[in-house]
Amino acid sequence: MNAKPILMASLLAVSFYPVLAQTPYPAIGQIVRTDPRLDKLIPKNAQIEVLASGFMWTEGPVWVKGSSPYLLFSDVPQNTIFKWTEKEGVSPFLKPSGYTGLGTYGDEPGSNGLTIDGNGQLIACEHGDRRVTAMPINGIGGKRTLADNYKGKRFNSPNDVVAHPDGSYYFTDPPYGLPKKEKDPSRETTDFGVYRIAPARGDQPGVVSLLTNELTRPNGIALSPDQKTLYVAQSDPERPMIMAYPMQADGSVGKGRVVFGAEGLKKQGLSGGFDGMKVDREGNLWATGPGGVLIVSSAGELLGHINIGGATANCAWGDDGSTLYITADMYLCRVKTTARGW
């Protein structure tokens, strides 16, 4: 999602990229407990730790499991995917990450949303190249394009993606990565769609289908633990909401419903759109939005707010599944929870 840089006075002591691992890490913001049920998800003594800073706009964190696990995340304006480990801190992982053409390409050319699929591939939404790609996590063999168009018309700028266990992928396509956003003359589709890439069949690539074009700014996307619901967050500040779509047997979706929207935000004195989103094993939504991460039950009840204090892009479960890594403007943060991602 597009955002303006911020600088909080409480973070002036934080080192800028490149940084080395350090303990303890600086802590910022506060955890706002709206519902007592949040105490079962986030310990009372939990802090929002700043692991690294000095980036331009962090996005798309994803935890890579293995004997030496690590976190990957995008810096969209820098056209780079970075790697973070507790021991070594931050280092570049892949550049270019989303635009491989000549010259410059707008202010957000790089990769945005990232995920790891069932085959251990790094799946990336690439703004500049306007496509969704797959790459072995070790890079051997290079990338391949999963999809870059629908019915011959190029996507705007694929934003966020989730991999389904059946081998399909679901992603959103708002205009944030285009040089002139929704007014860019290179736009080929009038839709800001939510799409599905079907599983590949032998040598044939997966067929792309448009699931819905009803959202003005579809952004974050996630599946429920039982894979019966597809959640899509809208970042339009005029119509902020999280939608839930029932999954159909053929991979399409049924009629959507609003899980949480503008009225819920207004009651908390918050304004702005939603961005990235993850779900825990109990079905609670952890959605980045106004000032941080909102924790919302599957029934649409606001449980609390990880209030970082500025524009917050995305989040991901890591470590043993209980650590929430957060990309927020120029920062990489984490909160150690008692929830469990899936």
CORJO-V759382 format. One record per residue. N is the residue number from 0. OMEGA is omega in radians with two decimals (999 if undefined). NEAR is the number of other C-alpha atoms within 8 Angstrom. D_LAST is the distance of its C-alpha to the last C-alpha in whole Angstrom. Layout:
N,OMEGA,NEAR,D_LAST ; N,OMEGA,NEAR,D_LAST
This chain:
0,3.12,8,24 ; 1,-3.10,5,27 ; 2,3.08,7,28 ; 3,3.12,5,31 ; 4,3.08,9,31 ; 5,3.05,8,31 ; 6,-3.11,5,33 ; 7,-3.07,7,32 ; 8,-3.11,5,35 ; 9,-3.09,6,33 ; 10,-3.07,9,32 ; 11,-3.11,6,35 ; 12,-3.09,5,35 ; 13,3.13,9,31 ; 14,3.11,9,32 ; 15,-3.11,9,32 ; 16,-0.03,9,30 ; 17,3.14,9,31 ; 18,3.03,10,30 ; 19,3.12,7,29 ; 20,-3.13,11,27 ; 21,3.09,6,28 ; 22,-0.06,4,27 ; 23,3.10,4,27 ; 24,3.05,8,26 ; 25,3.11,9,28 ; 26,3.14,8,26 ; 27,2.99,11,26 ; 28,3.14,9,26 ; 29,3.09,9,25 ; 30,-3.08,10,22 ; 31,-3.07,8,24 ; 32,-3.11,10,23 ; 33,-3.08,9,24 ; 34,-3.12,8,23 ; 35,3.10,8,23 ; 36,3.13,7,20 ; 37,-3.12,11,18 ; 38,3.10,9,20 ; 39,-3.10,9,17 ; 40,-3.14,9,14 ; 41,-3.13,11,16 ; 42,-3.12,9,19 ; 43,-3.09,5,23 ; 44,-3.10,4,24 ; 45,3.10,9,21 ; 46,3.02,10,22 ; 47,-3.07,14,21 ; 48,3.05,11,22 ; 49,-3.09,14,24 ; 50,-3.13,13,23 ; 51,-3.13,15,25 ; 52,3.13,13,27 ; 53,3.10,10,30 ; 54,-3.14,11,28 ; 55,3.07,11,29 ; 56,-3.07,13,26 ; 57,-3.07,16,22 ; 58,2.87,14,20 ; 59,-3.14,18,16 ; 60,3.07,17,15 ; 61,-3.13,13,12 ; 62,3.13,12,11 ; 63,-3.09,9,13 ; 64,3.11,7,13 ; 65,-3.12,5,16 ; 66,3.08,4,19 ; 67,-3.03,5,20 ; 68,-3.13,10,16 ; 69,3.11,10,17 ; 70,2.97,12,16 ; 71,3.05,14,17 ; 72,-3.11,14,18 ; 73,2.79,18,21 ; 74,-2.95,17,25 ; 75,3.14,15,26 ; 76,-3.13,11,29 ; 77,3.10,9,30 ; 78,-3.02,16,28 ; 79,2.89,17,26 ; 80,3.12,14,23 ; 81,3.10,13,23 ; 82,3.09,13,21 ; 83,2.96,11,21 ; 84,3.13,11,21 ; 85,-3.05,6,22 ; 86,-2.99,5,25 ; 87,-3.11,8,26 ; 88,-3.01,13,25 ; 89,3.03,14,25 ; 90,3.08,8,26 ; 91,3.14,9,27 ; 92,-3.10,9,25 ; 93,3.07,8,26 ; 94,0.01,8,29 ; 95,-3.09,9,29 ; 96,-3.06,13,26 ; 97,3.09,15,27 ; 98,-3.08,14,31 ; 99,-3.13,8,33 ; 100,3.13,5,36 ; 101,3.07,4,39 ; 102,-3.13,4,40 ; 103,-3.13,4,38 ; 104,3.06,10,35 ; 105,-3.10,9,35 ; 106,3.13,7,33 ; 107,-3.04,16,29 ; 108,-2.94,18,30 ; 109,3.05,18,27 ; 110,3.09,19,23 ; 111,-3.12,17,21 ; 112,3.11,13,17 ; 113,2.98,16,16 ; 114,3.06,13,13 ; 115,-3.11,12,12 ; 116,-3.08,12,13 ; 117,3.09,8,13 ; 118,3.13,5,16 ; 119,3.13,8,15 ; 120,3.02,11,17 ; 121,3.12,12,17 ; 122,-3.04,13,17 ; 123,2.94,13,19 ; 124,-3.03,18,21 ; 125,-3.11,19,24 ; 126,-3.00,19,27 ; 127,3.13,15,30 ; 128,2.99,11,30 ; 129,-3.06,13,28 ; 130,2.97,15,26 ; 131,-3.06,13,22 ; 132,3.04,13,23 ; 133,3.14,12,21 ; 134,3.02,12,22 ; 135,-3.02,12,21 ; 136,3.08,8,20 ; 137,3.08,4,23 ; 138,-3.09,8,25 ; 139,-3.09,6,27 ; 140,3.07,6,28 ; 141,-3.11,7,28 ; 142,2.89,9,26 ; 143,-3.13,7,26 ; 144,3.05,9,26 ; 145,3.12,11,24 ; 146,3.05,9,26 ; 147,3.13,10,28 ; 148,3.02,9,30 ; 149,-3.10,10,30 ; 150,3.06,4,33 ; 151,3.13,5,35 ; 152,-3.09,8,34 ; 153,3.04,11,32 ; 154,3.05,14,29 ; 155,3.12,15,29 ; 156,-3.14,17,27 ; 157,-2.90,17,23 ; 158,-3.11,16,21 ; 159,-2.97,16,17 ; 160,3.02,17,15 ; 161,3.13,11,12 ; 162,3.10,12,12 ; 163,3.12,11,12 ; 164,-3.13,7,12 ; 165,3.12,5,16 ; 166,3.09,11,17 ; 167,3.14,12,17 ; 168,3.09,12,16 ; 169,-3.10,13,17 ; 170,-3.14,13,18 ; 171,-3.04,16,21 ; 172,3.03,16,24 ; 173,-3.06,15,26 ; 174,-2.94,11,29 ; 175,-3.10,10,28 ; 176,3.11,15,29 ; 177,-3.10,16,32 ; 178,3.13,9,35 ; 179,3.08,8,36 ; 180,-3.05,9,33 ; 181,-3.14,8,34 ; 182,-3.08,6,38 ; 183,-3.11,9,37 ; 184,-3.13,5,40 ; 185,3.11,4,38 ; 186,3.13,11,36 ; 187,3.13,8,36 ; 188,3.08,9,34 ; 189,-3.09,5,34 ; 190,2.81,5,31 ; 191,-2.87,15,28 ; 192,2.91,14,26 ; 193,-2.98,13,22 ; 194,3.02,13,22 ; 195,2.97,14,21 ; 196,-3.11,13,21 ; 197,3.09,12,22 ; 198,3.09,11,21 ; 199,3.11,10,24 ; 200,-3.11,7,27 ; 201,3.13,5,29 ; 202,-3.09,5,30 ; 203,3.12,6,30 ; 204,3.14,9,27 ; 205,3.14,11,25 ; 206,3.14,8,27 ; 207,3.07,10,26 ; 208,3.08,9,26 ; 209,-3.11,10,26 ; 210,3.11,10,24 ; 211,3.03,8,25 ; 212,-3.05,10,28 ; 213,-3.08,5,28 ; 214,-3.13,9,26 ; 215,3.11,9,29 ; 216,3.11,10,26 ; 217,-3.03,15,23 ; 218,-3.12,17,20 ; 219,-3.08,16,16 ; 220,-3.09,17,14 ; 221,3.07,12,11 ; 222,3.02,13,10 ; 223,-3.11,11,9 ; 224,3.12,11,7 ; 225,3.13,6,10 ; 226,3.11,9,11 ; 227,-3.09,10,14 ; 228,3.01,11,14 ; 229,3.11,14,14 ; 230,3.08,12,15 ; 231,3.12,12,17 ; 232,3.09,17,19 ; 233,-3.09,18,22 ; 234,3.08,15,24 ; 235,-3.11,11,27 ; 236,3.10,9,29 ; 237,-3.14,6,31 ; 238,-3.13,10,29 ; 239,3.12,14,25 ; 240,3.00,14,23 ; 241,-3.10,13,19 ; 242,3.05,13,20 ; 243,-3.13,12,18 ; 244,3.10,12,19 ; 245,3.13,11,19 ; 246,3.10,12,18 ; 247,-3.07,9,21 ; 248,-3.11,5,22 ; 249,3.13,4,23 ; 250,3.07,8,20 ; 251,3.14,9,22 ; 252,3.06,11,21 ; 253,-3.11,8,24 ; 254,-3.10,6,25 ; 255,3.05,9,23 ; 256,3.11,7,23 ; 257,3.08,9,23 ; 258,-3.11,11,20 ; 259,-3.05,11,21 ; 260,-2.99,11,24 ; 261,-3.10,10,27 ; 262,3.09,6,29 ; 263,3.10,9,26 ; 264,-3.11,10,26 ; 265,3.13,9,30 ; 266,3.14,7,30 ; 267,-3.13,6,28 ; 268,-3.10,6,31 ; 269,3.08,8,28 ; 270,-3.11,9,29 ; 271,-3.11,11,27 ; 272,3.08,14,25 ; 273,3.14,18,21 ; 274,-3.12,16,19 ; 275,-3.01,16,16 ; 276,3.01,14,13 ; 277,-3.11,13,9 ; 278,3.06,15,7 ; 279,-3.04,13,6 ; 280,3.12,10,6 ; 281,3.12,6,9 ; 282,3.10,10,10 ; 283,3.13,11,11 ; 284,3.06,13,12 ; 285,-2.96,13,12 ; 286,3.06,16,15 ; 287,-3.08,15,18 ; 288,-3.07,15,21 ; 289,3.01,13,24 ; 290,-3.10,10,25 ; 291,-3.11,15,21 ; 292,3.07,14,18 ; 293,3.07,14,18 ; 294,-3.03,13,16 ; 295,3.10,15,16 ; 296,3.13,11,16 ; 297,3.09,9,15 ; 298,3.10,6,19 ; 299,3.13,8,20 ; 300,3.12,8,21 ; 301,-3.13,11,21 ; 302,-3.12,14,19 ; 303,-3.00,13,20 ; 304,2.97,12,21 ; 305,-2.98,13,20 ; 306,3.14,11,23 ; 307,3.07,13,24 ; 308,3.14,8,27 ; 309,-3.10,10,27 ; 310,-3.06,14,25 ; 311,-2.92,16,21 ; 312,-2.98,16,20 ; 313,-3.14,16,16 ; 314,-3.13,16,13 ; 315,3.07,12,10 ; 316,3.14,15,8 ; 317,-3.06,13,10 ; 318,3.13,8,12 ; 319,-3.12,5,10 ; 320,-3.10,11,7 ; 321,3.11,13,10 ; 322,3.10,12,12 ; 323,3.06,13,12 ; 324,-3.01,13,14 ; 325,3.00,14,16 ; 326,-3.05,17,19 ; 327,3.12,17,22 ; 328,-3.10,15,25 ; 329,-2.98,13,27 ; 330,2.89,14,24 ; 331,-3.06,13,21 ; 332,3.00,13,20 ; 333,3.03,12,17 ; 334,3.10,12,16 ; 335,-3.03,10,15 ; 336,2.96,12,14 ; 337,3.01,9,13 ; 338,3.09,11,10 ; 339,3.05,10,7 ; 340,3.10,11,4 ; 341,999,8,0
